[in-house]
Amino acid sequence: MPNETTPHDILVRPLITEKALSNVKNATYMFEVDVRSNKHIIRNTVERLYNVQVSDVRIINVKGKPKRYGRSEGYSRSFKKAIVQLKTGFKIQELEGLI
């Protein structure tokens, strides 16, 4: 990763899905992350940005699904998803308000 990246370049956006929000009570959060990032970068970014302690980071590469619009065929975009587990007693207040 280039040195001039900001935390918002690494964490693209939090994933706000029904499955992601059901795990918030267990202090587990999902983020769409930059495809070039790794577990160490994601851990350090979440800890600095939200002032929490991370216990585990899992990464999933989500492939684009085939899509059709009339006769045009293509794929939805691929992205990297990070599942971040926080240590007990820590919460991300910005994402807690979405429940």
N, C-alpha and C positions, 0 to 999 in steps of 0.2 A: 504494500500500500504506500502511496506517496506520503511524504511527511506533512504536507499541508492539508491533510484531510481533517474535517471537523467531525464531532460525534454524530451530527445529523447526516453526514455523508455515509457513515457506516451503518447506522440504524435508519433505514429508509422510512419505515412507518410501523406502528404497532398493528398487529392483525386483530381486527375486531370482528370475530366470527362467534357463532354460538359455542363451538367447541373450545375456542380460546378463552372465552369469558367464563366457561364452566370451571376452568382450572385456576382462575384467579384466586379463589378461596384457599387453594393449596400453595399460594405464592409462586405460581408458575405463569409466566407471561410469554407470549409469542410475538416475534418481530420479523418483518421482512428486512433482510440485511443485504449489504453489497456482496456481489458474487465473489469478490476477491478477498473477503474477510475470512478469518479463521476463529477458532474458539477463544484463543487468548485475546485477540483484538476485541471481540464482542464482549467478553467478560470485563475487560478494563473499561470499555466504553460505557457499559451499563452501570458499573460501579461509580464512575466519575460523574455521569450525567444525572443519575437519580439518587446518588448518595446512599447506596445500599451495599450489602455484601452478597455475592453470588456464590452458590454452592455447586451448581452444575449447569453446563451449557451443552445442548444437543443441536445438531445441524442437519437439515434436510434440504436436498436439492429437488425442487418441484419442477417437473418437466411440463411444458406447455401442452395443452390438450388440442386435438384437432377440432377445428370450428368451421362452419359453413355459413355463408350468407348468400342465398340464391345460388348462382353458379360459381361464385368465388369460394375457393378453399384456402385455408391457412391454419395457423396455430395461434393459440393464446400465448402470452409471453411466459417464459420460464423465469424462475426466481429462486433465491435461497431463503430458507426459513430457519430461524433460530428459536429454540425453546429454552428459556432461561428460568432456572429454579433458584429462588432466593433462600438464604439461610433463615431459620425460624426467627420470628419477631420482626422481619423486615417486610415492607410493602411499598409499592409504587403508587403514591397517592393520586397522581395524574390519571392512572388507569383504573383505580378503584372507583372513581366516580362514574364510570361507564356502565357499571352493573345495574 
